Structures are given as C-alpha cells and as structure tokens.
Amino acid sequence: MNSLHERTAELNKDEVKRYSRHVIMPEVGIEGQRRLKASAVLLIGTGGLGSPLALYLAAAGIGRIGLVDYDVVDFSNLQRQVIHGVSTVGASKLDSAAARMLDLNPDIEVVKYNEPLTSENAERIFSEDWDIVIDGTDNFPTRYLVNDACVKLGLPNVYGSIFRFEGQLSVFHAAAGPCYRCMFPEPPPPGLVPSCAEGGVLGILPGTIGTMQATEAIKLLLGIGEPMIGRMLLYDALEMSFHTIKVRKDPACPVCGIPRENVELLDYEQFCGMPAHDHSEFSAVDDSDSAEIQSVTVHDVKAALDNGDDILVIDVRDPHEWDISAIAGTVRLPKPDIQLAKNGIQAGRRLWEETVLRAVPRDKTLYLHCRSGVRSADSIAFLSEIGYDLDNMFNVEGGILAWADEIDPAMPKY
C-alpha cells in the first residue's frame, strides 16, 4: 500500500468545493483527497451491498471504480438495492449503477465488467491496476474465489456479508494478516445456509454493512485509522449490537500459507457444492443426484390436480412463505421437517416419524415443489436416501414462481 499512498491527482476548483467537507478534516486534507482521486477500487456485485458501496465510493471521489456484475434489475431488488429504481427494472445492473454513480459524481471513471466472475477471468480482471477489491457478493463460491484472487495479486479484500437481521465485516489482506480461508477453511454443508432469496434479508441491513465496507476502503486508501485486518465485526440489527472477534492467520492455510504466485484459482462451485451464479436459491444437490431426479412442469401439476390423479403435491417451503402464496390442494411440509432425522437425533427422529411418514406415503406418486425448484430437489434426494422410490418422485420445475408466471398471474411473487 506504500506506493498507493504516494500517488495523487490534482483537484480542480469545483472538486475542491465538492469535497470541501473532506479537505477541511486534517485526517484527509487536500493531499488525502488527491489520493482518493488517484485510487482505483474494484467492486464485485452491484446488488444489496454493492448499492451503498458504489454510491458512497463515487460520492467520496474515488477516481476509478470497477463494477463486476451481469444480472439485470428485478422489481424484487428495489427493497434493498437502492442504487436502482423502477425506471431501470429489466435493465443491466451495471448500466443502472453506472448511470446513478456518474449522475452523483461525473468526475469519476466507471469501468464495467458485464460478466460473471469465474476462475477463468478473475486474474485478468483483478490485475487491471486496482488498489482494493470490495466483496459485495452473496454466495460462498464467489467469496472464496475473490479471496484467492486477492491473495494471488496481493490486494486487500474488504469483506461483508448479510443475512436476515445479521451482518459481518472484515478486511482480509494476506500481506498484513489472515485471509478469508483462514477464517473459513471450508464452506458450510450445501443447503445449511440459505441465500437471501430463500431466507430473506432486512432491506436496511445491506445499507449498514455496505456503508461500513466503504468506510474501511477509504481508511485503507488514506492510510488512516485501524482497518479491520485480523478482526471481524458481527452486527445484530434486532439487538442493535456490535461484537468484534479476532481472526488469526493460519500458517497452514492452503491459500495464504503458500507463496502467492503458487495460488491457483479454483472452480469453487464444485468445492462449495452450490452455484455461484444462481440468483434464486442455493442448490444443495450434487450433480450426480440432480441427474437422476425426474421433473414435471407446472402445467403437468395443474393437469394432474384438475384430473384428480392419484398424486400428492408437497410444498416444502417454510410456513411464512405459505402466507404469501400457495397452491390449493397441496400438502405443506417444510424441508427442515423432512430432514429432521438426518442427524440421527432421537427426538428429531420421533417427530419426523410422526410428521413425514404420516404425511408422505411411500406408495403414492409425489410431486414436490418449493419457490424455484431447488429445495424440493434436495428433499427428493433425501427421501430417496431413506428408502422412497426415486421413480415415484418428481420435482416441479420452477416451483411456485413458475406457477405464478404460467398458471396464475394474479398470484403474488417474492
């Protein structure tokens, strides 16, 4: 970071006025603002965390900001992704974010990478003269990939994550402390941690964590304060509590414990057992299982229900999701209840026997559905493991979202 702190760029009269509340602070001053103008920050994701990050980095006068995303703005994004608006629904998130950033500060440069981040392109993107990388992603495979690319190229990684009412914040920088793999050597088992699409997130939460990520980036760029290297902040919005824990460097870390030129960028979708670029729900089914699972369309389900066929349609979503929308005539059995016996806990097994075995007869044809088709596929795989006939079970493609799109347009979507 020493070379970064030596780089500056001249400010014109209008820029001095724009950043006047910065330059009058002795910790920033004219020289500090010049450093910010000369800085380059790469932001991965322009969604929940990326929205406040992009806005505040632009407003702060970071001279060059890179955006990596390939998604389009969806109406359901607007509850938390405040850089986008109704006018940009259906448009590229990159274009939507860049337009808002340049409207806020036309003196900055925005570099757009309209592509998913993969092991094939990460080194190319990360090596394009960035000072800091900020992780605004929402899935484990990309987080691990961002970490490894940062270690390989010697870049600080400003990390944040959110779920429901909780958030995390840290700075991983292998040159000065631990990396992400030191803290999380292995990802959680597939399906254990749901995505925000599956579990939800308080819309304000990414604003809190994203703004703190932007703060850490500014501190690093200016060389002021104590960055969160070697520490992780845990935030609970319901309690309005902040706790800090220490993160220690692991000498045996498979990434930062070796010479950085030897770090190889891996296919973390396979490592984590979940897709990095699915914006609905994390998959918890191995490819081998998915290949064996049969599927039906929502039109097949409707026809079977209308004809009175001898089938059982099982909704494996959580109860609060049933309150939003549900298909009439279905058995409602949450996926966690179906898998209660998975860990062999006796109390759980008794409850499982009373609920699952009673609700799901082995001699029926079963159609399972969830929100988009991922949790239901996982439930089929588990039922098959415990003796249900895979030939008698079918996953409903697209879940209740497809039902709303193709069968009942009046049904609310979420």
Summary of the structure (lengths in Angstrom):
residues: 414
radius of gyration: 23.9
end to end distance: 43.6
largest distance: 78.8
contacts: 1387
relative contact order: 0.10
helix: 42%
strand: 17%
